[in-house]
């Protein structure tokens, strides 16, 4: 353990580095994304990426590599002109690499290549104990661990008995099955398994699952993907409600 590492409350050294994938175009969020990348969309007056960096820093992350693509300079200028609670560097895709390729490209620029790292999609607004997820990852000897979310459906649902009679209504119920929450703990050996171009969810993760090297950590805290105008509005309300608790 180096002198600038401290012990994690769950044992072992904490995860000190992270990648944020921030290159998406966010076409469903236009016109907000006409002049800014998706992670620059504001929730309650602050860009999503600032919320993410604050969260990562609160969980022990010291250095963050931000993978930029669409309107990269807008994001780079923002990060350079605003004080951040962690050291930030950026990499820019000269051509679209896909999420897996972008993850690999950014991951190769992390400061501590022999240590595990967090990764997060740039459109995820979430809060949960990352240190617990890292401990879960270590305990299971996983190469990669996914945060598993159970978001609420945007519609109401009905319950039906065997005779086809409606017995109850549920307003915005949670999905019965977990989904990939877009936040990962990755071991240092995952870099060589990521594709140069393409989607890691269709290549690397299925491979690791077949090899029993992929773990899933259930999120107990807040999670929302920012995909639509309604998501922006709802996230702002939920943030305000959390602050007033």
C-alpha positions in Angstrom: 0.0 0.0 0.0 1.4 3.4 -1.0 1.6 6.3 1.4 -1.4 8.1 -0.1 -3.7 5.1 0.3 -5.8 4.6 3.3 -7.6 1.5 4.4 -11.2 0.9 3.3 -13.7 0.4 6.1 -14.5 -2.9 4.3 -10.9 -4.1 4.2 -8.1 -3.6 1.6 -7.2 -0.4 -0.3 -9.9 1.8 -1.6 -10.6 2.3 -5.3 -8.8 5.6 -6.2 -9.6 6.1 -9.9 -12.5 6.2 -12.2 -13.7 6.7 -15.8 -16.8 8.6 -16.8 -18.1 7.9 -20.3 -19.3 11.3 -21.5 -19.2 11.1 -25.3 -22.9 10.4 -26.0 -25.0 12.7 -28.2 -28.2 12.5 -26.2 -30.5 12.8 -29.3 -33.6 12.2 -27.2 -32.7 15.2 -25.1 -32.7 17.8 -27.9 -32.7 20.8 -27.9 -30.8 20.7 -24.6 -28.0 18.7 -26.3 -27.7 20.9 -29.4 -25.0 22.9 -27.8 -23.6 20.7 -25.1 -22.9 17.0 -24.5 -25.4 14.9 -22.6 -23.4 14.9 -19.3 -23.6 18.8 -19.3 -27.4 18.7 -18.9 -28.2 20.5 -15.6 -30.1 18.9 -12.8 -31.1 21.5 -10.2 -28.7 24.0 -11.7 -25.6 21.7 -11.8 -24.4 19.5 -14.7 -24.8 15.8 -14.3 -21.1 15.3 -14.6 -20.5 17.6 -11.6 -22.9 15.6 -9.5 -21.1 12.4 -10.6 -17.6 13.7 -9.8 -18.7 14.9 -6.4 -20.2 11.4 -5.7 -17.1 9.6 -6.8 -14.8 11.9 -4.7 -17.0 11.3 -1.7 -16.4 7.6 -2.1 -12.6 7.9 -2.1 -11.8 8.5 -5.8 -8.9 10.8 -6.3 -8.5 10.8 -10.1 -11.1 10.7 -12.9 -10.6 10.2 -16.6 -13.5 11.7 -18.6 -14.0 10.2 -22.1 -15.3 12.9 -24.4 -16.8 12.7 -27.9 -19.8 14.9 -28.9 -19.0 18.6 -28.4 -15.9 17.6 -26.4 -14.6 21.1 -26.1 -17.7 22.3 -24.3 -17.2 19.6 -21.6 -13.4 20.2 -21.4 -13.8 23.9 -21.0 -16.3 23.4 -18.2 -14.1 20.9 -16.3 -11.1 23.2 -16.7 -12.9 26.3 -15.4 -14.7 24.8 -12.4 -13.0 23.5 -9.2 -13.6 19.8 -8.8 -13.1 17.6 -5.7 -11.0 15.2 -7.7 -8.2 15.5 -10.2 -9.7 15.4 -13.7 -8.2 14.6 -17.1 -9.9 14.0 -20.4 -9.5 11.9 -23.5 -11.2 12.6 -26.8 -12.3 10.0 -29.3 -11.1 11.0 -32.8 -13.7 8.6 -34.2 -16.7 6.8 -32.6 -15.4 3.8 -30.7 -18.6 2.6 -29.1 -19.0 2.3 -25.3 -16.7 -0.6 -25.0 -14.0 1.0 -27.1 -14.3 4.3 -25.3 -14.0 2.5 -21.9 -10.8 0.8 -23.1 -9.3 4.0 -24.5 -10.0 5.9 -21.3 -9.0 3.1 -19.0 -5.6 3.0 -20.6 -5.1 6.6 -19.4 -5.8 5.8 -15.7 -2.9 6.7 -13.4 -2.6 3.4 -11.6 -2.9 0.6 -14.2 -2.4 -2.2 -11.7 -5.3 -1.1 -9.5 -9.1 -1.6 -9.8 -11.3 1.3 -11.1 -14.8 2.5 -11.2 -16.6 3.3 -14.5 -19.9 5.1 -15.0 -22.0 6.1 -17.9 -22.2 9.9 -18.1 -26.0 10.0 -18.1 -26.5 8.2 -14.8 -27.7 10.1 -11.7 -27.3 7.9 -8.7 -26.2 7.7 -5.1 -25.2 4.4 -3.3 -22.2 3.2 -1.3 -19.5 2.5 -3.9 -17.1 1.3 -1.2 -19.5 -1.5 -0.4 -19.7 -2.4 -4.1 -15.9 -2.5 -4.3 -15.7 -4.8 -1.3 -18.4 -7.0 -2.9 -16.3 -7.2 -6.0 -13.2 -8.2 -4.1 -15.0 -10.8 -2.0 -16.2 -12.6 -5.1 -12.9 -12.5 -6.9 -14.7 -10.9 -9.9 -13.1 -9.4 -13.0 -16.0 -7.0 -13.3 -19.0 -6.1 -11.1 -22.1 -4.4 -12.4 -24.4 -2.2 -10.3 -27.9 -3.6 -10.7 -30.8 -1.2 -10.6 -34.6 -1.7 -10.6 -36.1 1.5 -12.0 -39.7 2.3 -11.9 -41.8 1.9 -15.0 -43.0 5.1 -16.6 -46.5 3.8 -16.7 -49.0 2.3 -14.3 -49.6 -1.4 -14.2 -52.5 -3.7 -13.4 -52.7 -7.0 -11.6 -54.9 -9.6 -13.2 -56.1 -12.9 -11.7 -56.3 -16.3 -13.5 -59.8 -15.5 -14.8 -58.7 -12.2 -16.4 -60.2 -10.0 -13.7 -58.3 -6.9 -12.7 -57.6 -7.1 -9.0 -55.4 -4.0 -8.4 -53.5 -1.1 -9.9 -49.9 -0.2 -9.3 -48.6 3.3 -10.0 -45.1 3.3 -11.6 -44.1 -0.1 -10.1 -40.4 -1.2 -10.1 -39.2 -3.6 -12.7 -39.4 -7.2 -11.5 -35.9 -7.9 -12.8 -32.7 -5.9 -12.3 -31.0 -4.1 -15.2 -27.4 -3.0 -15.7 -27.2 0.3 -13.8 -24.3 1.7 -15.9 -21.8 1.8 -12.9 -19.0 -0.8 -12.7 -16.1 -1.9 -10.6 -13.4 -3.2 -13.0 -10.3 -5.2 -12.2 -7.0 -4.1 -13.9 -7.0 -7.2 -16.1 -10.3 -6.2 -17.8 -8.5 -3.7 -20.1 -7.3 -6.5 -22.4 -10.8 -8.0 -22.6 -12.5 -4.8 -23.7 -13.1 -4.3 -27.4 -11.2 -1.7 -29.4 -14.5 -0.7 -30.9 -18.0 -1.7 -30.1 -20.1 -2.4 -27.0 -18.7 -4.2 -24.0 -22.2 -5.3 -23.0 -22.3 -7.5 -26.1 -18.8 -8.9 -25.9 -16.8 -8.6 -22.7 -19.6 -8.9 -20.2 -21.2 -12.0 -21.8 -17.8 -13.6 -22.0 -17.1 -12.9 -18.3 -20.6 -14.2 -17.4 -19.9 -17.5 -19.1 -16.6 -17.8 -17.2 -18.3 -16.9 -13.9 -16.1 -13.8 -13.5 -18.9 -11.2 -13.6 -20.7 -10.2 -10.4 -23.8 -8.1 -9.8 -24.3 -5.7 -6.9 -27.8 -4.6 -6.1 -28.3 -0.9 -5.7 -30.2 0.0 -2.5 -29.8 3.8 -3.0 -31.1 6.2 -5.6 -30.7 5.6 -9.3 -32.0 7.2 -12.5 -30.8 7.3 -16.1 -31.3 10.7 -17.7 -32.7 9.9 -21.1 -35.7 12.2 -21.5 -37.0 15.7 -20.7 -39.2 14.1 -18.0 -36.1 12.5 -16.4 -34.5 15.9 -16.0 -37.6 17.3 -14.3 -38.1 14.2 -12.0 -34.5 14.1 -11.0 -34.5 17.8 -10.0 -37.7 17.2 -7.9 -36.1 14.1 -6.3 -32.9 15.9 -5.5 -34.8 18.8 -3.9 -36.9 16.3 -1.9 -33.7 14.5 -0.7 -32.1 17.8 0.3 -35.2 18.7 2.4 -35.2 15.4 4.3 
